[in-house]
Amino acid sequence: MRRFSLLLVASPFAAVPWLLAAQPPPSGGGGFGGGFGQMETRALAEPFKGVTTNGSVAPGLYKIHSTGVSTEPVMRAANAFIAALTAEQRAKTLYPVDDDEWRKWANVHRYPRQGVSYDEMSRTQKSAAHALLAASLSAKGLKQSEDIMHLNETLAELNNNNFAEYGEGKYYLTVMGTPSATQPWGWQIDGHHLIINYFVLGDQVVMTPSFWGSEPAVATSGKYAGTRIMDDEQHAGLTMVRALTAPQRERAILEPKKTGNNIRAQLFSDNVVIDYAGVPVSSFTASQKQQLVDLIELYVGNLRDEHARVHLDDVKARLDDTYFAWVGETNDDSVFYYRIQSPVVLIEFDHQTPVGLTHLYPPGVPYKEHIHAVVRTPNGNDYGKDLLRQHYERSPH
């Protein structure tokens, strides 16, 4: 019973986002209120703590230091993007670096977002937004981000061309703080199935929470036919669980059947408590550990290459404190959930039940065409919060 409870107990929001996403929007209020409105209010009423295993933050995990990797290209691109905006657009796009706007993101499509959307941007502004993402992300991360936007266009097409709710332009950019070489700042992109929070302090970067997903996962028709996402993340996860010995797999597999949605750390779950579960990586062989590192790199590697290496080094230093957990079967056609968790990283991958395509697929049955994946920095450093705290202690504002 304990193995099952580890998946289901911790946050008042852990079990409801996908249920709410399937509901029609409340009457009035532009589709916001009721469930999501209450969730946002309750989440923001809690002071930020971060993902923990027992409700207490493990101290001393993060330090302000020089990585030796310049963030100047990101700063220049952010300033160019801001300069390309009109005064009216800047007024709704720029926020203080410590604003709650960081925490107001949602991986669902019915949510009122701040900032300037791609739908509102001129060609020049879109080019500046693209340059900001290109300077901040790896080639893989940039392509995956754009592919997710394109698949949201496909989702609109599959819903009788419902471009009022879905589409490639419904992604909003905000900038927190003033882009600087020395002072803290950052940017956020927020939209259906794509969220990136990108905090910068000096030459340090924290790119979490980040959310990657889509429904459908593959476009078989329409404007972006042939687009697909996260094949590698699916295949590498399945290969990882298959590489375990029988005793390791017995510990890793929390439930042999996947009957619903299992992801825990998506929207409005900044303070979610998730205890370690699954198989300890300390029991892995050297080759198994390398295989897990390669899997983690598929997620960390969405960050700009040099900063991804810095982050991956932190993860590797805590590899023996890491756990790998699985829900579902392990066949080629299986739907599944997996979790990689350590003091400094949390990665979740989940095949979800239909939400936007319930007219095409059985409701309530997880399937491979709906993917959610989230990356977090546990113990208080999502959004770079712990680095920001230390910065304020050194330089009171």
Secondary structure, 3 states (H helix, E strand, C coil): CHHHHHHHCCCCCCCCHHHHHCCCCCCCHHHCCHHHHHHHHHHHHCCCCCCECCCCCCCCCCCCCCCCCCCHHHHHHHHHHHHHCCHHHHHHHEECCCCHHHHCCCCCCCCCCCCEEHHHCCHHHHHHHHHHHHHHECHHHHHHHHHHHHHHHHHHHHCCCCCCCCCCCCEEEEEECCCCCCCCEEEEEEECCEEEEEEEECCEEECCCEEEEECCCECCCCCCCCCECCHHHHHHHHHHHHCCCHHHHHHHEEECCCCCCCCCCCCCCCCCECCCCCEEHHHCCHHHHHHHHHHHHHHHCCECHHHHHHHHHHHHHCHHHCEEEEEECCCCCCCEEEEEECCCCEEEEEECCCCCCCCCCCCCCCCCCCEEEEEECCCCCHHHHHHHHHHHHHCCC
